[in-house]
Amino acid sequence: MRWLEKFGDCCKLNKNNNQVQFDLKTFITKYLNSNGNRSQESRFITKLEELRAKELIEIRCKIHGHDFTELLCWYIRPYLRK
């Protein structure tokens, strides 16, 4: 399956504490829809929960570099001059 081009639509900024909130349900829906696998949602969620329970991956390895860059740009965009 191909990764989403943009996932910024799945994020919101909590103005109270300046934390990014990731909407996993929206992400899963968009990800599966873009790959024509919407009918596999329950299977996808089950596998995701299984992998999360293992916690085998170091925290630093849980995001792709390009995704981090996109998230950083999304976060600082309102503070940049046009």
C-alpha positions as CSV (number, residue, x, y, z in Angstrom):
1,M,0.0,0.0,0.0
2,R,1.1,3.5,-0.7
3,W,1.6,6.1,2.1
4,L,-0.6,9.2,2.2
5,E,0.8,12.2,0.4
6,K,-0.3,14.5,3.2
7,F,-1.6,13.6,6.6
8,G,-1.9,17.2,8.0
9,D,-5.7,16.9,7.7
10,C,-5.5,14.2,10.4
11,C,-3.8,16.6,12.9
12,K,-5.2,19.3,15.1
13,L,-3.4,21.8,17.3
14,N,-4.7,22.0,20.9
15,K,-4.4,25.8,21.6
16,N,-4.5,25.3,25.4
17,N,-1.2,23.3,25.6
18,N,0.2,23.7,22.1
19,Q,0.2,19.9,21.6
20,V,-0.5,18.2,18.3
21,Q,-3.4,15.8,18.4
22,F,-3.4,13.0,15.8
23,D,-6.8,11.7,14.7
24,L,-6.0,8.0,14.1
25,K,-9.5,7.1,12.9
26,T,-9.4,9.8,10.2
27,F,-5.9,8.7,9.2
28,I,-6.9,5.0,8.9
29,T,-10.0,5.9,6.9
30,K,-8.0,8.1,4.5
31,Y,-5.1,5.6,4.2
32,L,-7.4,2.7,3.4
33,N,-9.6,4.7,1.0
34,S,-6.6,6.0,-0.9
35,N,-5.4,2.4,-1.4
36,G,-8.8,0.9,-2.2
37,N,-8.8,-1.2,1.0
38,R,-11.6,0.4,3.0
39,S,-13.3,-3.0,3.6
40,Q,-10.2,-4.2,5.5
41,E,-10.5,-1.6,8.3
42,S,-11.2,-4.1,11.1
43,R,-8.2,-6.3,10.0
44,F,-6.0,-3.2,9.8
45,I,-6.9,-2.0,13.3
46,T,-6.4,-5.5,14.7
47,K,-2.9,-5.7,13.2
48,L,-2.1,-2.2,14.4
49,E,-3.1,-3.0,18.0
50,E,-1.1,-6.3,17.8
51,L,2.0,-4.4,16.7
52,R,1.5,-1.6,19.3
53,A,1.3,-4.3,22.1
54,K,4.7,-5.6,21.2
55,E,6.5,-2.3,21.6
56,L,9.6,-3.7,19.9
57,I,10.6,-0.5,18.2
58,E,12.5,2.2,19.9
59,I,10.5,5.5,20.2
60,R,12.8,7.4,17.8
61,C,12.0,4.9,15.1
62,K,8.2,5.3,15.2
63,I,8.0,8.1,12.6
64,H,9.4,8.4,9.1
65,G,11.8,11.3,8.6
66,H,9.6,12.8,5.8
67,D,6.6,12.5,8.0
68,F,8.3,14.3,10.8
69,T,9.4,17.1,8.4
70,E,5.8,17.4,7.1
71,L,4.4,17.6,10.6
72,L,7.0,20.2,11.6
73,C,6.2,22.4,8.6
74,W,2.4,22.0,9.3
75,Y,3.1,23.1,12.9
76,I,5.2,26.2,12.2
77,R,3.4,27.3,9.0
78,P,1.1,29.8,10.9
79,Y,4.1,31.4,12.5
80,L,6.0,32.1,9.2
81,R,5.7,35.2,7.1
82,K,4.0,34.8,3.8
